[in-house]
Amino acid sequence: MPHAPAPRSFVLGILGGIASGKSAVGRLLAGRDGVVIDADALAREILESAEVRRAIRARFGPAVAPDGSPIDRARLGALVFADPEARRDLENLTHPRVRARVRALLDEARRTGVPRIVLDVPLLLENDAQHALVRECDVLVFVDADERAREARARGSRGWAAGEVARREAAQMPLAEKRARADHVLVNRGSLAELERDVAQLLASLTRERAQD
């Protein structure tokens, strides 16, 4: 008797503001048997590659890419978010490489039958014309967090100055539009235990929906 085909991988795209807890939600959604494709982590790896380091040093100077030390991401971020041309130059250098890695990891996860694949891609909606990842997602999940909490988290964990979250988000799609595009909203305004409970409930609901398809 032939074996039934393995279930198709379920792909979830994460939306939300800066420092809203998207990474935590992504890990919880993936669980032990899933995988998170983290575009920020891939971008950090790419920034430290020899080829990209040389290009960044040539474009932004040795203060940003010092010899023998990691790229000063805080200094680089301050430069590019203050100068649209500099930001375009950095994106032209890194985004094609990040897109290629995301696509390769997504294809590999599907090929090997990973049950849940989470796309943690900060500009998932904004850059869809370039990477075409939204159509790969079965559902989009928006992580809703309080603005003041996000600001405090970014200042504490990333060392950002006051107002930096709002300044960077001004260059992105409005959060209200991202929320409206989402299939589900997770509110991250409580404890980790509450977030774990809410993610578990969402996964149970999604499992029921898939079983009915």
N, C-alpha and C positions, 0 to 999 in steps of 0.2 A: 504494500500500500504506500503511495507516495507521501512524503512528508509535507505538511502544510508550510507555506512560505513563512519566514520569520516576520513578525510585525514590523511595519515601517517605523523608522525613527521619528519621534515627535520633537519638533523644533519650536522652541519658545524664544521670542525676542523680548529683551528687557528695555523698557523706556523709563525715563524719570529725570529729575534734576540732578545737578552736581551734588555729591555727598548725600544722596537720598537713601543709600543703603542698597543700591542695585547689585553690588557684588555679593553681599550677604544673601539677598534674595535669589540671585543666580545659583549660588552654591546649594541653597536649600531646594530649589526647584530641580536641580540636576540630581541631587542625592548621591548615594554611594555608587550606583550603577550608571549614572549619567556623566556628561562632560560639559564643562563651561569653556566656551571659546571667548577669551578675554582680549579684546582688541587693544586695550591700554597696555596689558602685559606684553603683547606682541610688539607694540610700538616701542616699548622700552628696550626690548631685545634688539630691534632693528636700529634704534638710535646708537647702540653701542657696537654695531658692526663696523669693521674698519672702513668700508667704502662710505657709509653714511657719516661716520665721524669726520672723515676728511672733507666731505662736502659741507657739513655744518660748520666746521672750523673755518673753511674758506669763506662761507657766506656770513657767519655771525661772529667770528673772531675767536681767539684762543681763550678768552675769559669764559666763554660758553663751553668750549671743548678743550680743556687743558690737557697737556700731555700726561699720560699715566694716571689720569683720574677720570671717573665717570662724568658724563656730560652734566652740566649744571642745569637740571631741568627747570628749577625755579626761575633762574635767570633767563633761560630760553623762553619759558612761558610768558614772563613779563614782557619780553621783547616782542613776541609775535602777537600777543593780544593787544598791544599798543600800536601796532603798525600792520594794517591790512596787507600791504605788499609783502612784508616779511612773513606773515602768516601763510599767504599763498605759496611763497617759496618753500616753506617748511612742509606744507601739505603736499605740494607737487613732488617733494623728495621722499616723503614717508608713506603717504596714503596708498599709492599703487602697490608698494611692498606689503603693507598691512593687509590690503584687500586680497592679494594673492595668497598670503598665509592663512587668512580666515577661510577662504574658499577651499584651500587644500585640506585644512583640518576638518571642515564640514563634510567634504566628500569622503574623507577617510573614516570619520565617525559613522557616516551612513553605511559605507561599504562593510564595516565590521559589525554592524547591527547594534550600535549604542542606542538604548531605548529612548533616552531624553538628551537632547542637545540644546544648550542654552547659549544664545548669541548675546553676549554683553558687549555691544558695540555702541559707544557714546553717540555717534552721529548716524544711527541706524536709519532714521527717517530723512534727515537732511541730505545725506549723500547717496540716497537710494538710486538715483540716476546713474551713479558710477559703479556701485557694487551690486545692485539688484538683489539685495538680501531679504528685503521685506517679503517678497513673493515666496521665499523659501520657508518662511515662518508659518506654522500652523496657528499660533496665537501670539498676540502681542500683550505683554503685561506691563502696566504702568505702576511704578513705585511712588506712592504719594507720601511726602514727608514735609514737616513744618519748615518754613523758610528760615526761621531763626535757628532751629536745630541744625539745619544743613550748614548755615553760616558758621555756627560754633564748631561743628565737626570738621569743616574744612580748615578753620583757623588752628584747631588743636592737632589734627592728624597730618595736615599738609603744610602748615606754617604759612598759610595765605593771609594777606592783609585784610582788614575789614573792607567789605564791599567787593572783594574780588569775585565771589561767586556770582553776584548780580552782573558784574561787568562782563564776565565770560559768557554767561547765559544770554546776554543781550545780542550776541552774535549767533545764537542758535534759534531753532524753532520755538515759539512760545510754549511753555509747559501746558497751558490749557489746550492747545492744539494737539500736543502729544497725548494728553490724557484722553481727548476725544477720539483719537485714532486707535486707542487700545481696546482690546477685547475684554480685558479684566483689569481691575484696579486693586492693588494691595496697599493698605494704609500702614505705614511704618512710623507710628507715633507712640509706641509703647515699648515694652521690654522685648528682649530677644525671644523669650518664651512665648510671648504673644505673637510675634512674627512667625515663629516656627509653627504655631497652631494654625495661623491663617494660611500659611503656605501649604500645610498638610491638607487643609480643607479645600484649597483651590485645586491641588493635585487630585484629590478624590473626585471632585466635580468634573475635572477634565477627563479623568479615566472613565467616568460614567458616560460622558458625552461621546467619547471615542467608541465605547462599546455599543452605542446606539447607532453609530454611523453605518 
